[in-house]
Amino acid sequence: MNKKIIVRSALGVLILLFSVLSWYLIKNSFAQAQSEEWVRSVLWPSLSLVALGSFIGSAYLVEDDWRVLLGLLFLIGAPFFIFFNSLNYWKLAFIGVALLFILKGIFQSRRVKTQKIKLVLAEVLLKGLAPSVTGLVLLASIGFFGSAYAQSLVKAEIIIPRGLFNKIIGPFLNAPNTLKNLSGAPVSGRPSTESEQLKDSLYQEINKYFNTTGNSFKKNLPFGLATTFFFALRI
């Protein structure tokens, strides 16, 4: 079998495999995401997208046939629509923009290879992979926006971690005892019951405040996180 056909087939299979894996992970990794699982939920889709981008870059370097390169759009886009089929007009518009970025990368990589006698591999990757990565990350962000985890934040209760609250509020509540200690006045060794009660009341009231006043802004949380996800992956 022709060596070029073998390389072409291998890259096609790898691109399809990691495309399926990337969209699968983005759809499911965030479904049960809790604070302690957040890093893992972001890490695996990110690594999968890095691998996908690497194989796309390899295809740009070794492939000259524009028809084969255009097949990358199908290998990347078809699995996305399988996992994310609940789409409206504005999501479809963003997906169209993402695919255009990938298409731009395909044509730019091919143009560099056809117009230059002496090829510089880094230039081929820069011209082709940069817009393609933007398209991939845009697709990933749309998928993240539609994930169960991101959408659940609209109805989720905002709870400040008690440990963080204690670290912030503790110095203020302990200020009177600190002043007594500096002035040489005796300080009780037991924690003040009134201070603990005040701390509990403040904790409950602040959580209540965030959940009552923040309801009108919760609908923007998925969009805000998806935007953050986009820039984090893009960088």
N, C-alpha and C positions, 0 to 999 in steps of 0.2 A: 504494500500500500504506500502511496505517496506520503513522504514525510510531512509535507505541508498539510495534507488532509488530516493526519494524525494529530498534529499540533492544534489545528483549527478545531477538531472535534473535542480534544481534551479541554481546551479553553472554554468552548461552548458549554460543555457539561459542568465545569467548575463554576462558570458564571451563573448558570441556571441554578446549580445547587446552592450557592451562597446567596443568590437572590431570594430563593424560597426560604432559606434559613433566616435571612435578615428580616423579611417581612413577618415570618412566623414569630420570631423572638420579640419584635416590636409589638405585635398584637397581643402576645401572651405573657411576656416577661413582666408587664406592669399590672397584670390583672389582680395579683395578690400583693402588690408592692407595699411594704411597710417601711418605716424609717430605717430599720436595721437591714433591709433587703434592697434598699434603694441603689447602692453602689453596684451590686450584682445585677440588678435589673437594667441599669444603664450600660454596664461594662460589656455584657455578652452581645447585645445588639451592635454596640460600637465596634467591637472586635470583628464581628461578622461583616459589617459594612467596610471596615478597613481591608479585609481579605477580598471582598467583592471589588472594591476599587483597585486593588493590586492586580487582579486578574483582568479587569477591564483595561488597565494601563498596559498590561502585557499584550492584550489583543491589539491595542493601538500600535504597538511597536512592531509586531510581526505580520499584521494583516494589511493587505493593500486593496482588496476587493471591496468596494463600497457597499455592495449588496450584502456581503457577509457582515460588514460593520453595522449596517442598518438592522440586521437581525438581532444585534445587542439590545435594541429598543424592545423587541418582543420578549427576549429572555429576562429583561429587567422588569418590564411593565406588566406582562401577563400574570406573574405570580402575585404582584401587588394587588391587582383587581380581584384575584381569588380570595385573598385574606381580608381585603377592605372593599366590600361590595355595598356598604351603606354610604352612598355618596350623594351630595347635593350639587347645585350648580357652581357654587364658589369653590368647593373642594375639587371638582373636575377642572375648573379654571387653573387652580394651583398645580394640579397634576399635569395639565397641558404645558404650563410654564416649565415644570421640572423636566418633562420629556424633551422640550425644546433645548434646554441647557445640555442635556445628554447628546442630542442631535448636533448641537453646535460643536461639542467636543469631538464627535466622530468626524465631522467635515474638516475641522481645524487640524486634527492630527493627520488626516489624509493629505490636506493641502500642503502641510509642511514637508511631508515625505515626497510629494510629487514635484514641488517647486525647487527643492534644494538638491544640489548634486552631492554635497557632503552632509550627511545627516548627523545631527547632534541629538542623541537619545533624550537628553534632559529637555530639549526644546520641544520634541514631539510630545513628551509627557506633560510639559507645562501647558502647551497649547490645547492638548486634547483632554487631559485628565482634570484640569482645574474647573472648567464649566461642568464636566460630567459629575464631579464630586458635589458641586453645588446642586445639581439636579437630584442626585442620590439622597443628599441630606434633606432637601426639600420634601422628597417623597417620604423619608423617614419621619420628618416632623409632622406631616399630615397624618401618617399612620399613628404616631404617638398621640396627636390631638384626639383621634377617634378611639383611642384605647379605653378599655373599661376603667382603668385607674384614673386617667385624666378626667373623664366625664364624671366619675364618682365624686370628685372634689367639689363639684357644684353643690352637692347635698351633704357633704361631709361636715362634721362638727370640728371647728378649729379649737384645738386644745394645746395650750402652752405646756411644754415639758416641765414637770414640777421641779426637777433638779435645776434647770436653767432659771426658773423663776426664783428659787431659793438663793441662787448665786447672785442674782441681780438685786433682789429686794432685801436680802439678809443684812448687808452692811448698813442700810438705812435704819432697819429696825433695831440693830445692835448698837447704833450710834450712842444712845444714852448710856449704856453700860461702858462703852469705850471712853466716854467723857468722864464717867465716875472713876474709871481705872486710872486715867491720866491725872485726875485731881487727888488721888489717894484715898477716895471713899471706898468703903467695903462693897464688894459685888457678890451677889448670891451665886453659888456654884450651880444651882439648878436653873434650867431655862425658864423664862417667864411664861406663865400660862397665858396671860393676857397677850403677850407678844405672839405666841403660837396661834392663838385664836384670831388675832388681827391678821396674821399671815394667811391663815386658811380663808378668812373672809375676803381678803384682797384677791387671792388666787381665784376664788369662785366668781367674784364680781368682774375681774378682768377678762376671764374666759367668756363670761356671759356677755360682756360688752362687745368683744370681738365677734361673737356669733350673731348678735342682734344688729350691730351697725354694719357688719361686713357682708350681710346677705346680698345686698345689691351689687357687690363687687365680685361675688363668688363665680358668677357666670363667666368672668374674664380669666379665671385661674387656668383653665386648660389652654387657652390661647397664649397666656403669658409663659407657661411652662414649655409649651411647644416651641415658642420663639427662643427661649433660653436653650432648649435642646438643640435647635438648629445651629445657633452660634457656637455652642460647645462642640458639636460634632464637626462643624465647618472649620473651626480652628485646629 
